[in-house]
Amino acid sequence: MNAPESGTTFQAIFETCRKAASSKRRAVASFVLDGEVLSSERQADLAGQAPGSYGLLEVRTVDPFEFSAGTLTGLLGHLRNMGKTHDEAALCASSGEFAKALEKFDAVFQGWDILIRAVRDVASLASADLRTLKAGGTTVQDQIRLLQDALLRFSAAFEFKDVMRVADIVQNELKPRLGDWKSVVDALSQHVGRLSGAAR
């Protein structure tokens, strides 16, 4: 679509596009502005700006159920890879390779961050209430809160390059949560499957 010259902001355009897609049982997968795929951060930067100085805004949409199912399938592989990364980080720390351990720990943190974002994105697309959806003996919202608490402790230790403290958090707090988060992905997959069947 061509962005209007004046009288509105990018935020209004983004919201209008999402509503239009939703009315057609589609979901916005990405916005592309003058050839640049806009990240969430970039969208936030542009939100208050008028679009007059820009050219073409493309809106790419997907079937929300297919997109959610594909994302969740990918997250199962992501979880398996995260398990390996946790073990590699711990091995580097125990063998005294602290610089390499810190690199691996950073990858661990990024892996969890990607997981949380993806789960929230799928929940939003699939209208899943994370406050009531159960996974791993509690709600998904509680799983997110518990994980974020552990990641805060991780970040504090990582900032001070306290390798042994970070290693302890990774092995005793984060790695044991991988099983719970497979349950989160499974619960969302079942939710998406039920909705997909009802919508067909």
N, C-alpha and C positions, 0 to 999 in steps of 0.2 A: 504494500500500500504506500502511497505517497503521503509523507507527513505534511500536515497543513502548515501554512506560512506563519500564522499568528493566531492568538486567541485561546491557546490551550497550552498545557504542559505535557511532557513525556509521560508523567504519572497518569494523567487522565487518558492518554492514548493507550498505555499499557492496560489499564483497567477496562477500557472499552473493548479492546481486543480480546481480553480474557473472557469477558461476559459474552461477547459474540460467539466465541469458540464454544463456550459452555452451552449456549442455547442450541448448538448443533451437535451436542454430545461429543465435542472434541476438547482437547486440552492444548494450551500453548506449550510447545516444546522449547522454542527459542525465539528471540527477537534478533534480527540481523539489520544493523544500521550502517548503510554505506559499505557493506561487505564485512563489517565487524560483528561477530557473534557476541551479544551483550551478556556478560556474566551478571549474577545478582548484584555484585558490588558496583559494576558499571551502570546497571539500571538505577541503583540508588543514587549514584552521582548525577545522573541525568534527570532524575525525577522532577525537580523543580524548574528545569530549563524549558524555554520555548523551543520548538523544533525548527524554527524558521531557517537557521543556518545550516541545516542538514538536508540531505537528499532523500534517498529511498529507505523506507523501513519495511523489511519483509517480516512476515509473521508465519512461523512454521508450526503447524499443529499436528497432533497425533491422536489416535484412539486412546483414551485414558486407560482403558483396561489392558490393551496390548502393551502400552508403554509401561504401566505398573508391573505387569507380569514379567516383562523383559528385564526391568530394573531389578526386581526381586530375585530372578534367576541369577543375574550377574552378582548380586550381593552374596549368594551362597559361595561362589568361587572366591569372592573378596574375603570372606570370613576364613576360608581355608588358607589363603595366602597370608592373612594376618597372623594366624597361628604360627606359621613358619617364621614370620618376621619377629614375633615375640621371642621365639626360641633363639634365633640368631642374635638378637640384641642381648639376651641374657648370657649367651655363650661368650660374646665379646667382652662383656663386663667382667665375667668370672675369670677370663684369661688375661685381664689387665689391659686389653685394647680399648682404652677409654674413649679415644677420639672416634674410633669406628663404632663403639657402642652408642655414643651420642647421636651419630648419624642414623643408626638403626632405631634408636628411641624416637627420633623425630619422625621417622617413617611410621612407627607405631601410632604416634599421636595423630598424624595425618590420616591414617587408615580409619581410626575411630571417628574422626571428624567427618570424613566422607560418609561413613555408615550412618551416623546420626542425621546428616543432611538428607541423604537418600530416603531414609525411613520417613522423615517428616514430609518430604516431597510426595512420596507415594501415598501417605496418609491423607494429605491434602487433596490429591487427585481423586482418591477413592472414597472421600468423605468418611474416613475411619476416625472414630473418636478414641484417641489414645488414652483418655482418662478411664475408659471402660474396657477396651480391648485387652484381653488377658494374654500373658506370655511369661513363661518361666516362673509361675506361681504368684505373679503380681500383675499390675497393669503395665502397658508399654510406657506410659508416662512416668511411672515409678522407675522403670528400667532406665529411662533417659536421665532421670534425676540422679539416680545412684551412679551411673556412669559419669555424668558431668562432675559430680563431687570428686570422684577418683581422678578425673582428668585435671581438675583444679589442683589437687595435691601433686599430680605429675608435673604440671606446668611450673609450680613453685620450686620443686626440686630440680627440674631441668634448667630453670633460669640460673640457679646457683651451680650448675654443672655437678650436682651431687649424684654421681653415677650410681653408687651403691643404693642410695635411697630410691632413685628412679627404677633401678633394677628390681628392688623389692616391690614397688608398686605395680610394675609390669607383670611380675610373676605371681604375685599373691592377690592382686586386686583386679587387674585388667584381663589377664589371660583366662582366669576362671569364669569371666563373664562371656566368653565367646559362645559357650553353650546356651546361655540365656538369650543371647542375641540371635542365635540360629532359631530359637523359639519365637523371637520377635518377627523375624522374616517369615517363618512358617505361618504365624498367626495372620500376618498381613496378606500372605498369599491366599489363605483360606477366605479371608474377607473379600479380596478382589475377585476370587473365583465365584463366590456367592453373588456378588453384585453383577458380575459379567453375565452369569447365567440368567439373572432376573431381567437384565437389559436387552437380551437377545430376543 
